[in-house]
Amino acid sequence: MEWGLLIAGLFVGIMIGMTGVGGGSLMTPILIFGFAVQPAIAVGTDLLFAAITKAGGVWAYLKHDTINWTVVKRLGLGSVPATILTLWFLSSLGIDDGKHSDLITTALGVALILTSSALLLKGFIAGILRARAGHPVVNMLLSMREDEQHKTMATILTGAFLGVMVTMSSVGAGALGAVALLFLYPQMKGVQIVATDIAHAVPLTAIAGLGHATVGTVDWSLLSYLVMGSLPGIYIGSRLSVKIPDHIMRTLLAVLLLMVGIKCLL
């Protein structure tokens, strides 16, 4: 069991290092379907795993001053209250006793399919918006991000949506957040999008994970093995990322997440 968890952490760490995506998206399904971990415990443990593995990324981006803290604050205004409310909702359901596991598995499936779609369709959606610039609906969407007040509200609502999805499934903080930021803040560079998304994901996953810990849905021994396996994995993945084209890895990861998401819903 211990060696299996170390290998799982190593594998997920490699995927994170290669693509920047895959922490919650891969680890939670692996724990549920590969190690028969109760869904609520898999989610709670994975949230703290994500917070720990992403924290190093924030430190690196801080040194390069690529984090947009205004956007992080807007996302947090939506995600933190939504996370707290979702934790209260899960606790009131008696999720720590293993009840309503189907609810978490369903939320995980939906989150995985949305994440997969975000990875696969990001460029396609951007192309449609450019090609149909004169369409009334497209014009409305484009004008929304030009108005600072509307953009602020949309960012807060995005944070709230991420708060609910991440707290229930541990999935979505990475790919879904990045796609939303790409649309709302087209003037931001790619590295700023990634850095800002990770800077928001760390406190979001930490708060959600600690909230799960208070209701007893975190396995600390399990967490320690996953972290020990992931640290060398992230290093290996970051070295491999320069040798394997990013679009190939992201496409393979998206297809894998789509298949797992469908399995969760069946």
N, C-alpha and C positions, 0 to 999 in steps of 0.2 A: 504493500500500500504506500509506504513512505517513498520508495523509489519511483513508483508510478506518479506520485504527486510532484516529485522533483523533476521528472521528465516532462510532465504536463506544464509546469512552470517554465522549464527551459524552452519548450516548443512555443508557448505563447509569448515569451520574452523575445524569441527570434522574430516572430511575426510583428511584434511592436517595433522592434529595432529596424525592420525592413520597410514597413509601411506606415508606421505611426498610428495604425488602427489595429484593433483586434483584442485588446485587453478583456473588457467585459463581454465583447461579442463572441469570443472564443472560449474564455475560461468558464463562464457560467454553464454553457451547454456541456462542456467537457466534464464538469463536476456532476451535473445532473444525470447525464446519459452514460458517462464513462465510469463514474465512481459511485453512482446511486446516492448522491448527497441530496438531502431534502431541499427542494427548490428555494425556500426562504433562507436557509443557511448558506446555500450556494450563492445567492444574490448578496446577502449581507457580508460574507467573507470576501467575495470578489470586489465589492465596493471599496473596502479598505486596501485590498491588493492593488486596485487601480490607483487609489490616492497615493500609495507609496511609490509605485513604478512611474507615475507621471510627475511626481515632485522633483525628481532629478532633471526632467525636461524644463520645468519652470526655472530652476536655478541656472540652467544653460542659457535660456532666453533672456533672463534678467541681465546677464552680463552684456548682451548685445542690444539691450533696450528696444526690443521688438514687440513688447506687450502693450496693447491699447487698454489702459486701465479704466477709461471711461466706459468702454463697451463691456468690460468685465463687470463693472459695477451695475450696469443696466441689466445684464443677464442675471446677476446675483439677486437683484431686486425681485425678479420673478421666480428664480429657482429655489432660493432659500425658504420663503414661505410655503411654496408648493411642496418642497421636500418634507417640511415639518408636518404639514397637513396630511400628506400621503403616509408618513410614518405613523401618525395618530390613527389613520384609517386602517392600516394594516394591523396595528396593535389591537384595535377594537374588534377586529375580526378573529383574533386569537391565532394569528399567523405563526406565533412562536411554538404553538402546540402541533404544528404540522397540518393545521386546517387550511382549506382553500388553496392547496398547492396548485390546483388547476388554474386558478386566477393568475398566479405568478407565471406559470408555464405559458399561458395564453399571452400575457403581456410581453413575455420574452420573445415569443414567436412574432408578434406584431413588430416589436422593436428591431428584431433581426432582419425582417423583410424590409422595413423602412430604411435601415442602415445599408443593406445591400442595394436597394434602389438608389439611395443617395450616392453610393460609390459608382454605380453603373451609369446613372443618368445625369450626373453633374454637368458634364460637357454638353450633352444633348439638350438639356433644359436651357443652358446658357445660349446655345445656338438658336433655339426657338424664340427666345426673348429678343435676340438681335434681329432675326429674320422677320418677325411680326411686330416690329416697333410701332406700326400704325394701328394695330388692333386695339379696340376699346379696353378689353380686359388687360392686355399687356400694358397699355398706357397707364391704366389705373395702378397696376403693380409698380411700374417704373416711377410714377409720380409719388407713390407712397414713400419710396426710399429717398426721394429728393426733399421731402418735407421733414425737417428735423424732429418735430413733435410726433408725427406719425411713425417715423423710424424708431424713435425712442420707445414708444408704446409697443411697436412690433417686436423690438428686441426684448423687452420685459416679458411679453407674452411667450416669446420663444424660450426664454429662460424658464418660465413656469411649466411649459410643455416638457422641456428637458428634465426639470425637477421631478415631475410625476413619472416619466418613463424610466429615468435612471434609478429612482428609488424602488420602483417595482420590479425592474428587470436587470439593473446594472449596465444596461446597454443604451447608447445614444449620445453620450456626452462628446464623443469624438467626431464621427462622420456627420451625424445630423446637425450638430452645432456648427461645424465647419461650413456645410452647405448653406445654412441659414445666414451665416456671416458673409459668405461670398455674394449672396444676393443683396443683402441689406447694406453692405459696405464695399462696393466695387472698387473704391479708391484705395483700399488697403492692399498691400502686397501679400503674396502667398505666405511668406514667412511670418508676417504679422497675423494673418488669419489663424495659422497653426498655433503660434505662440499665445494669442489671446484665447483661443479655444481651450488649450491645455491649462492656462492660468485660471480659467473659470472651472474646468473639470476637476481640478485638485480639491478646492474647498467643497464643491458640490458632492463629490464622491466621499470625501472625508466626513462631512456632516451626515450624509445618508448612511454611511457605514457605521459611524458611531451611534447613530440613532438605532440602527439594527442591533448593535451590540447591547444597547440598554434594554431591548426586549428579548435578548437571548438568541438572536439568529446570526451569530458570528462564531465560527470555530477557530480559535486562536492557534491551535496546533496545526490545523490545516493551512492557515494563513502563513505560518512560518515556513512550512515546506515549499509553498508556492513562491514565496519571495526569494528563498534561497536558490530555487531553480531558475527564476526569471532573470536575476541580475547578470549572470554570465550570458544568458540567452539574448538579452538586449544588446550586450556588447558584440556578440557574434552577428546578430541581425544587422546592426549598424555597419559592420564591415562588409557583409554580403550585399547590402543595399546598393553599393556602388557598382556591383557586378551584374545584378539582375535588373532589367528595366522596370521602373516603378509601375507603369501602366499594366504590365503583365501580372505582377504580384497583386495589384489592387483588383484586377478582374477576377483572378483565381479566388481571392479572398471573398469578393462579393458573391460569386457563385456558391461558394461553400456556405456562407452565411444565409443565403437564400434557401438552400436545401435544408439546413438545420432549422431555419424559421418555419418552413412548411411542416417539418417533422413535429415541431412543438405544437402546431395548431391541429394536427391530425389526431 
